[in-house]
């Protein structure tokens, strides 16, 4: 977003005067031409950015100038007020702090910008939990968040599905992630390499040992880790393979009824269509049970070729449906019961 980039550029010039266009381009990951346009935009907004040539040149702010949010455009102030999820802040025990921060931000804005920022909260609301799921925050989540902020190790027991809590372990917390209404803790076991992910609602008996302060690995990137972890986790769920023959309409609808990534990989690896336009492909699925539920919605647009057990199940369903919906050209089904003559 350009507004955020302009703010970052002004703060960079405030903290490091004399940055060249090439240095700003490298820091902001943009072209030098874009740097020039952004500098002009800052100047138009009233930020006194000056440039100088030569060995001591570069871009600088006017002496004594400090960047303030009063130079924001109304739409930029609105965007700032959209940052953060209200439910996530509440779950983490940060609602009061977030409210105080917004009040302080409002106090620094011009009256016109305060109105623009307040209007965004009346028009937009970010709701993290998925549909058909009652959101619930783990009771220990605020304690995990406090340990996370303080870089303090925690000790807890972890209950896996179908079993009671396991042994108490020590974990160095590196991040909390909210995914579809479920909180996850990303941490590292002391003395071990790599990071592990724990569902926060399965953490019990949380404690913070007095000697728990640790030094975070500076290279750890929570967003990058979560993206990679999510991709690996999704692949582990796909434990079975189904061979399908799909019509063109079935091909079009496949990504909407099953795992989109699995569907895209199956479509990319599929051979060219047969003369009748149908395509045979191998689709990775979670299980035959899940495949039956997902592929049933495609109806006659998909034919299951393998495994035989799943094909038999679809054949049985087809016969049952044919009995419920007979061809009208052959008349209604025979009547049954005591009233039949």
Buried (B, 14 or more C-beta within 10 A) or exposed (E): EEBEBBBBBBEBBBEBEEBBBEBBBEBBEBEEEBBBEBBEBBEEBEBEBBEEEEEEEBBBBEEEBEBEBEBBEBEBBBBBBBEBBBBBBBBBBBBEEBEEEBEEBBEEBBEEBBEBBBBBEEEEEEEBBEEEEEBEBBEBBBBBBBBBEEBBBBBBBBBEEEEEBEEEBBBBBBBBBBEEBBBBBBBBBEEEEEBBBBBBBBBBEBBBEEEBEBEEEEEEEEEEBBEEBBEEEBBEEBEBBBBBBBBEBBBEBBBEBBBEBBBEBBBEEBEEBEEEEBBBBBBBBBBBEBBBEBBEEBEEBBBBBEBEEBBEBBEEEEEEEEEEEEEEEEEEEEEEEEEEE
